[in-house]
Amino acid sequence: EDFDCTITVPGGLWIVSGFWKWQGLTNPLAVFRNFLICMCWALLVICIGIALPPIRTMRKTYAQDIVPGAIADSTALVEARAAQVERQFESSALTEETISNEDILKL
């Protein structure tokens, strides 16, 4: 004996295509599509919750890693620039002193 169960719907596969086409919250035939939409939203919320760390962890990361590192880098850049400007100022001051000493010798 054959134990296959065959179910037919008058009109053919219109109900299968209707699962993907029917929409609306008040449409009783749109249950499948609405279910898929709700499951996609739930999956998105779960994935975002896993991907983003808690606020307390981010605050700790900012306070202990990102902000002090940025301040240290900024300080190093400012100090390097100040040293460069000081060297340029000293070299220009030496040039002015040399010229003024030569002028004095000429007199």
HUHU-V52692 format. One record per residue. N is the residue number from 1. RES is the residue in three letters. PHI is phi in whole degrees, -180 to 180 (none if undefined). D_LAST is the distance of its C-alpha to the last C-alpha in Angstrom with 2 decimals. Layout:
BEGIN
n:N res:RES phi:PHI d_last:D_LAST
n:N res:RES phi:PHI d_last:D_LAST
END
This chain:
BEGIN
n:1 res:GLU phi:none d_last:129.52
n:2 res:ASP phi:-102 d_last:126.24
n:3 res:PHE phi:-104 d_last:124.28
n:4 res:ASP phi:-77 d_last:121.71
n:5 res:CYS phi:-111 d_last:121.12
n:6 res:THR phi:-112 d_last:120.35
n:7 res:ILE phi:-116 d_last:119.19
n:8 res:THR phi:-119 d_last:119.10
n:9 res:VAL phi:-119 d_last:117.73
n:10 res:PRO phi:-60 d_last:119.30
n:11 res:GLY phi:106 d_last:116.81
n:12 res:GLY phi:90 d_last:115.10
n:13 res:LEU phi:-89 d_last:111.53
n:14 res:TRP phi:-62 d_last:110.48
n:15 res:ILE phi:-71 d_last:110.06
n:16 res:VAL phi:-68 d_last:107.57
n:17 res:SER phi:-69 d_last:105.44
n:18 res:GLY phi:-67 d_last:105.88
n:19 res:PHE phi:-58 d_last:104.23
n:20 res:TRP phi:-92 d_last:101.00
n:21 res:LYS phi:-100 d_last:101.42
n:22 res:TRP phi:-69 d_last:102.94
n:23 res:GLN phi:-146 d_last:100.52
n:24 res:GLY phi:113 d_last:100.50
n:25 res:LEU phi:-79 d_last:101.11
n:26 res:THR phi:-94 d_last:104.51
n:27 res:ASN phi:-85 d_last:105.76
n:28 res:PRO phi:-67 d_last:108.02
n:29 res:LEU phi:-84 d_last:107.71
n:30 res:ALA phi:-96 d_last:103.91
n:31 res:VAL phi:-62 d_last:104.12
n:32 res:PHE phi:-64 d_last:102.90
n:33 res:ARG phi:-64 d_last:99.82
n:34 res:ASN phi:-64 d_last:98.95
n:35 res:PHE phi:-63 d_last:99.40
n:36 res:LEU phi:-62 d_last:96.98
n:37 res:ILE phi:-64 d_last:94.39
n:38 res:CYS phi:-64 d_last:94.77
n:39 res:MET phi:-68 d_last:94.49
n:40 res:CYS phi:-65 d_last:91.31
n:41 res:TRP phi:-63 d_last:89.76
n:42 res:ALA phi:-63 d_last:90.88
n:43 res:LEU phi:-64 d_last:89.42
n:44 res:LEU phi:-63 d_last:86.11
n:45 res:VAL phi:-63 d_last:85.94
n:46 res:ILE phi:-65 d_last:86.77
n:47 res:CYS phi:-65 d_last:84.17
n:48 res:ILE phi:-66 d_last:81.43
n:49 res:GLY phi:-63 d_last:82.43
n:50 res:ILE phi:-78 d_last:82.12
n:51 res:ALA phi:-72 d_last:78.87
n:52 res:LEU phi:-94 d_last:77.00
n:53 res:PRO phi:-75 d_last:76.47
n:54 res:PRO phi:-62 d_last:77.44
n:55 res:ILE phi:-62 d_last:75.03
n:56 res:ARG phi:-63 d_last:74.60
n:57 res:THR phi:-66 d_last:73.59
n:58 res:MET phi:-67 d_last:71.02
n:59 res:ARG phi:-63 d_last:69.60
n:60 res:LYS phi:-64 d_last:69.30
n:61 res:THR phi:-63 d_last:67.63
n:62 res:TYR phi:-63 d_last:65.07
n:63 res:ALA phi:-70 d_last:64.43
n:64 res:GLN phi:-102 d_last:64.22
n:65 res:ASP phi:-119 d_last:62.93
n:66 res:ILE phi:-74 d_last:61.44
n:67 res:VAL phi:-66 d_last:59.44
n:68 res:PRO phi:-62 d_last:57.87
n:69 res:GLY phi:-65 d_last:57.03
n:70 res:ALA phi:-66 d_last:55.39
n:71 res:ILE phi:-65 d_last:53.38
n:72 res:ALA phi:-63 d_last:52.28
n:73 res:ASP phi:-64 d_last:51.25
n:74 res:SER phi:-64 d_last:49.35
n:75 res:THR phi:-63 d_last:47.57
n:76 res:ALA phi:-63 d_last:46.62
n:77 res:LEU phi:-66 d_last:45.23
n:78 res:VAL phi:-66 d_last:43.19
n:79 res:GLU phi:-65 d_last:41.80
n:80 res:ALA phi:-64 d_last:40.95
n:81 res:ARG phi:-67 d_last:39.19
n:82 res:ALA phi:-64 d_last:37.27
n:83 res:ALA phi:-65 d_last:36.15
n:84 res:GLN phi:-64 d_last:35.09
n:85 res:VAL phi:-65 d_last:33.07
n:86 res:GLU phi:-64 d_last:31.46
n:87 res:ARG phi:-63 d_last:30.48
n:88 res:GLN phi:-65 d_last:29.03
n:89 res:PHE phi:-66 d_last:27.08
n:90 res:GLU phi:-64 d_last:25.72
n:91 res:SER phi:-68 d_last:24.71
n:92 res:SER phi:-72 d_last:22.95
n:93 res:ALA phi:-68 d_last:21.22
n:94 res:LEU phi:-64 d_last:20.06
n:95 res:THR phi:-64 d_last:18.72
n:96 res:GLU phi:-66 d_last:16.76
n:97 res:GLU phi:-65 d_last:15.43
n:98 res:THR phi:-63 d_last:14.46
n:99 res:ILE phi:-65 d_last:12.61
n:100 res:SER phi:-68 d_last:10.79
n:101 res:ASN phi:-66 d_last:9.98
n:102 res:GLU phi:-65 d_last:8.80
n:103 res:ASP phi:-64 d_last:6.51
n:104 res:ILE phi:-67 d_last:5.22
n:105 res:LEU phi:-64 d_last:5.36
n:106 res:LYS phi:-67 d_last:3.77
n:107 res:LEU phi:-75 d_last:0.00
END
